[in-house]
C-alpha cells in the first residue's frame, strides 16, 4: 500500500512539473497563421490523416478545397462522403490512377498541370480555410510540375489558409517550406501478406 502511495505521489509531482512546462510553451505560442503541413513517408495514413483534418475543419465551420493528383482510377470513400457537402467542400479528382497503371507520362503531366490550375483557384480564394493537395508530392517527384512555381504559389496564398500536402517522396524544398512535417513509417501492411485493398480502410 505504501509503495502504491509513493508511486502515486511521484506521478503527481511529475505531472505538475510537466504541466508547468506545457503551460509555459502554450503561453509563448501566440502566433497564428495558415500552416503548410506535409505528410510523407512510405507508411499508410497520409491521405487518411489529411481527410481527418478536412472533417476537423468542417467541424469548425471552415470551407475546404481538395485536389487529388494521381488518384482517380477508382472512387474512394472520402470522395463519396465529402461530396455530400458541396457548399462546404470543393472536391476535384484530377488524376487517372497510379503511374504504373496509366503508362503515359505525357498524359500524366497534362493531368497534373490541370490539377495544379484547379489548386491555384483554391489557393487564391480567401474564403477557403483548408486546402488538401493529395499526392502532390508524387507529381513533384516525377517532375510533372515545376517545384519552384508550386512553392511560389503556396507562399502567396491567403494568410490564414492552411494547406496539407500528401504523398511519398516529399522534396527537400517542400519539407523546408513546411511548418509541420510528418513521415509515416511502414512497419507492417496487410498487402504484403496478400490481402486485397479493403473498402473503408484503403479507399
TARA-V455721 format. One record per residue. N is the residue number from 1. SS is DSSP state (H for helix, E for strand, - for the rest). PSI is psi in whole degrees, 0 to 359 (* if undefined). OMEGA is omega in radians with two decimals (999 if undefined). Layout:
BEGIN
((N | SS | PSI | OMEGA) (N | SS | PSI | OMEGA))
END
This chain:
BEGIN
((1 | - | 314 | 3.12) (2 | H | 320 | 3.13) (3 | H | 318 | 3.12) (4 | H | 318 | 3.12) (5 | H | 320 | 3.10) (6 | H | 317 | 3.14) (7 | H | 317 | 3.11) (8 | H | 320 | -3.14) (9 | H | 318 | 3.10) (10 | H | 319 | 3.12) (11 | H | 314 | -3.14) (12 | H | 317 | -3.14) (13 | H | 316 | 3.12) (14 | H | 315 | -3.10) (15 | H | 328 | 3.08) (16 | H | 318 | 3.09) (17 | H | 317 | -3.13) (18 | H | 319 | 3.13) (19 | H | 320 | 3.12) (20 | H | 317 | 3.12) (21 | H | 315 | -3.12) (22 | H | 320 | 3.10) (23 | H | 321 | 3.13) (24 | H | 317 | 3.13) (25 | H | 319 | 3.13) (26 | H | 320 | 3.13) (27 | H | 328 | -3.13) (28 | H | 337 | -3.09) (29 | - | 84 | -3.06) (30 | - | 352 | 3.13) (31 | - | 149 | 3.12) (32 | - | 120 | 3.09) (33 | - | 168 | -3.13) (34 | - | 131 | -3.09) (35 | - | 150 | 2.97) (36 | E | 116 | -3.13) (37 | E | 136 | 3.11) (38 | E | 124 | 3.11) (39 | E | 108 | -3.07) (40 | E | 198 | 3.12) (41 | - | 169 | -3.08) (42 | - | 354 | -3.11) (43 | - | 163 | 3.10) (44 | - | 147 | 2.98) (45 | - | 359 | -3.09) (46 | H | 303 | 3.12) (47 | H | 321 | 3.13) (48 | H | 317 | 3.11) (49 | H | 317 | 3.14) (50 | H | 317 | -3.12) (51 | H | 336 | 2.96) (52 | H | 321 | 3.10) (53 | H | 329 | 3.05) (54 | H | 312 | 3.11) (55 | H | 319 | 3.13) (56 | H | 315 | 3.14) (57 | H | 317 | 3.11) (58 | H | 323 | 3.11) (59 | H | 333 | 3.11) (60 | - | 9 | 3.10) (61 | - | 16 | -3.14) (62 | - | 154 | 2.99) (63 | E | 150 | -3.01) (64 | E | 145 | 3.00) (65 | E | 139 | 3.13) (66 | E | 131 | 2.97) (67 | E | 123 | 3.12) (68 | E | 112 | 3.02) (69 | - | 154 | 3.06) (70 | - | 301 | -3.08) (71 | - | 151 | 3.12) (72 | - | 353 | -3.12) (73 | - | 335 | 3.11) (74 | - | 151 | -3.13) (75 | - | 148 | 3.13) (76 | - | 158 | 3.12) (77 | H | 322 | -3.12) (78 | H | 321 | 3.10) (79 | H | 311 | -3.14) (80 | H | 316 | -3.09) (81 | H | 308 | -3.01) (82 | H | 341 | 3.03) (83 | - | 351 | 3.05) (84 | - | 351 | -3.08) (85 | - | 64 | -3.04) (86 | - | 335 | 3.12) (87 | - | 339 | -3.09) (88 | - | 333 | -3.06) (89 | E | 121 | 3.00) (90 | E | 113 | -2.93) (91 | E | 121 | -3.13) (92 | E | 116 | 3.01) (93 | E | 111 | -2.94) (94 | - | 352 | -3.13) (95 | - | 178 | 3.12) (96 | - | 10 | 3.12) (97 | - | 177 | -3.11) (98 | - | 152 | -3.04) (99 | H | 330 | 3.13) (100 | H | 345 | 3.08) (101 | H | 320 | -3.03) (102 | H | 320 | 3.05) (103 | - | 21 | -3.08) (104 | - | 94 | -3.04) (105 | H | 319 | -3.10) (106 | H | 320 | 3.09) (107 | H | 322 | 3.08) (108 | H | 319 | 3.11) (109 | H | 314 | 3.13) (110 | H | 316 | -3.13) (111 | H | 320 | 3.14) (112 | H | 320 | 3.14) (113 | H | 323 | 3.06) (114 | H | 322 | 3.11) (115 | H | 320 | 3.13) (116 | H | 326 | 3.06) (117 | H | 319 | 3.08) (118 | H | 321 | 3.13) (119 | H | 320 | -3.11) (120 | H | 325 | 3.10) (121 | H | 325 | 3.10) (122 | H | 319 | -3.12) (123 | H | 341 | 3.10) (124 | - | 353 | -3.01) (125 | - | 108 | -3.08) (126 | - | 358 | 3.04) (127 | - | 348 | -3.13) (128 | E | 121 | -3.07) (129 | E | 336 | -3.11) (130 | E | 131 | 3.07) (131 | E | 127 | 3.06) (132 | E | 123 | 3.10) (133 | E | 84 | -2.99) (134 | E | 125 | -3.13) (135 | - | 19 | 3.06) (136 | H | 323 | 3.14) (137 | H | 323 | 3.14) (138 | H | 314 | 3.14) (139 | H | 322 | 3.12) (140 | H | 320 | -3.14) (141 | H | 321 | -3.13) (142 | - | 358 | 3.11) (143 | - | 23 | 3.13) (144 | - | 337 | 3.14) (145 | - | 156 | 3.08) (146 | - | 116 | -3.05) (147 | H | 316 | -3.09) (148 | H | 324 | 3.10) (149 | H | 320 | 3.11) (150 | H | 313 | -3.14) (151 | H | 323 | 3.12) (152 | H | 319 | 3.11) (153 | H | 320 | 3.11) (154 | H | 324 | -3.06) (155 | H | 335 | -3.06) (156 | - | 15 | 3.10) (157 | - | 168 | 3.12) (158 | - | 146 | -3.00) (159 | - | 321 | -3.04) (160 | - | 10 | -3.10) (161 | - | 127 | 3.07) (162 | E | 146 | 3.11) (163 | E | 134 | 3.06) (164 | E | 124 | 3.11) (165 | E | 129 | -3.14) (166 | E | 169 | 3.03) (167 | - | 153 | 3.10) (168 | - | 159 | 2.99) (169 | - | 38 | 3.10) (170 | - | 132 | -3.13) (171 | - | 147 | -3.12) (172 | H | 323 | -3.13) (173 | H | 325 | 3.09) (174 | H | 318 | 3.10) (175 | H | 319 | 3.13) (176 | H | 322 | -3.10) (177 | H | 336 | -3.03) (178 | - | 154 | 3.02) (179 | - | 324 | -3.13) (180 | E | 131 | 3.14) (181 | E | 130 | 3.09) (182 | E | 131 | 3.07) (183 | E | 118 | 3.07) (184 | - | 122 | -3.09) (185 | - | 129 | 3.10) (186 | - | 120 | 3.05) (187 | - | 315 | -3.11) (188 | - | 142 | -3.14) (189 | - | 135 | -3.09) (190 | H | 330 | -3.14) (191 | H | 325 | 3.13) (192 | H | 335 | 3.14) (193 | H | 10 | 3.09) (194 | - | 14 | 3.14) (195 | - | 128 | -3.14) (196 | - | 161 | 3.11) (197 | - | 134 | -3.05) (198 | - | 137 | 3.04) (199 | - | 140 | 3.11) (200 | - | 347 | 3.12) (201 | - | 308 | -3.10) (202 | - | 331 | -3.10) (203 | - | * | 999))
END
